Amino acid sequence: MKMTRRDFPTIHFYDQDFVDLYDKTWAWIQDFWKKGTKKNGFHMRYFNYPQNTSIHQFETILSTFFLVYSNKNFPVTTLLENFYNKQEESGAIRGEYNELTGKPVFADDNPEGIQPPLFAWAEYNIFHKVGLKKRIKDIMPVLEKYFTWVETTFKNENGLYAVPSAALMMPNSPRKKAHYPVDFNSQMAINALYMSALGDVLNDKEISYRYKRFYFSLKTRINTLMWNEEDGFYYDLDRKEKQIPVKTLASYWTLLAEIPNENRATQLIEYLKNPEYFGTENPFPTLAASDPLFSDKGKGCRGSVFPSLTFMVIKGLEKYARYDIARECSIRHLYYILDTLHPDKKETGNIWEAYLPKSEGPAQWPGKEGFPRPMFLPYAALSTITLMIENVIGLYISLPRKTVDWIVPTLEIMGIEGLSLKRNMITILSNKSGRGWEIRLESEKLYYFTINLLGDKKKTLPIPSGKCSMLIDKL
C-alpha cells in the first residue's frame, strides 16, 4: 500500500532535516504491518517490529501514540484489540502473544506475563485524537476486568504492587532488590487516573469516583513510602519497605501519574537539568550519570537513552506545564537521532532502539547480541512523529472538544498542514510577513484554537471554516 506524503499531516519547521526525518518515518512504518491468521486470532492488519515473533503489550501501547497521527491511514484500535480479544476468564491479559499460535508467552522471570498496565492511558489519548465515544463504552468492561486482575494478583497488604523486574521493561537496570518498584506502582496510578477520566467521558459517576478514590489511595502510599525528603527523589522499596537509593529514570513515571506536588516536582525536575544526573547531552539516560554503575556506552539500562522513556519523561514534564524544558530536550534528543541517521563516517546510518547518553551513536552493550535493535520504530517513532508534533511544534489536539492548543515557546516558521480533526482537515502555520509574525489558518469546519505564546499571551478564538490569519502583535 504505497502512499503519497499528502495522506499524512505535513509538518513545517525551520530545520528541514527534522521534517525529512518525520516524512521518512511514515514511509518506514509501511513495512511494519503484519496480517493476522485464523490460527493466531489477530486482526487483519496490525503494527509490529518485523523481526518480532510475538506481539508485546508495552511496544503496542506506545505505538498508538504516533499512529493516531496517520489521518486514519493506519489502524490504531486493532492493535489493542489483539490483546483485549485474548482476555482470560480471570481478567488476565498477558504481555506477550506468539504470532504463530496466538498463545501467551510466559517466562521463568515473569510467570504471569505482566507488562506495564497502560491500556487506559492509550485509550484516553486515542479518544482525543480519533474521537470514538462508543468504543470506550465497548471496551470499559475489558479494562475493568483487567484492572481487577492486576490488583488481585500483584497488590500486597500495604497497598503497593510487587512485580518481577522482567515486568518493568528495563533489563539489567541495577534494581535487583526492588520488591515494590516505583515505576509499576506509578503506572498503576496512571491506569486508575485514566480509568477515572474514561468514566467521565461516559458520564458514569460511579466508575469515575471509584477509580479516583483508588488513585488517591495509591498516590498517598507512593508519596509516604517512596519519597526521600533529603534527596528529593522517589525510590524503589525492598521487601521490608526500605528505600533503595539508586536513581533511575523509573522514578519519572511519578510525574506522568501526577504524584508529586509542585515543590517535589521541582526537585525531581532539577535532576533532569543537571548533567551529573539525567541532564546528559542526549537527555535522560536510564541511570543517573552520578551512579558508579553508569556507563557512557549505555550498557542496556546502565545509561542508554531509550526514546520510549524519553517520551515518558517529556509527557510527565507537560503535566507540570514545563513546556520549555520539554521542548528543549525533545530537540536535543532529535538531533542525536539525526546525527546517528547521517553519520559523518563511511558507515550507513540508522535509527535505533537506544542511544548513547553523551555522544552520537547507538547505545552499546558488550556481550549482548542484538542490542540495540535497528529501525526500532515502536520506540523511535515516538520521537520522530509524536514529540515532533506535540513538543517541537507544540500542538495539542482534542477531537471531542474540537480544540487545538498551540503552545509556542519561540516564534519560528513552523506548523502543520492537512491534519485530520474529525472529518475536518486543518492547517496552522506561523510565518513572518511584512506586517510581523502571523499565523495562517485553514479549516473545513469551525473549531476552537488556543494560542499560548511564550507563556505570556494566551487566547482562545473560534476559527471559522475557510482561510484566515491573525497577527501575533495584535493578540
Secondary structure, DSSP 8 states (H G I E B T S, - for coil): ----GGGS-EEE-SSHHHHHHHHHHHHHHGGGEE---TTT---SSEE--TT-SEEEHHHHHHHHHHHTTSTTSS-SHHHHHHHHTT--TTS---SEEETTT--B--BTTBTT------HHHHHHHHHHHH--HHHHHHHHHHHHHHHHHHHHHHB-TTS-B---GGGGT-TT-S-TT-SB-HHHHHHHHHHHHHHHHHHHHTT-HHHHHHHHHHHHHHHHHHHHHTEETTTTEE-EE-TTS-EE---BGGGGHHHHTT-S-HHHHHHHHHHHH-TTTT--SSS--SB-TTSTT--TTBTTTTT-B-HHHHHHHHHHHHHTT-HHHHHHHHHHHHHHHHHHHS-SSSS----BS-B-SSSSSB-B-TT-TT-S-BT-HHHHHIIIIIIIIIIII-EEEETTTTEEEEEESS--SEEEEEEESSS-EEEEEEEEETTEEEEEEEESS-EEEEEEETTTEEEEEEE-SEEEEEEGGG-
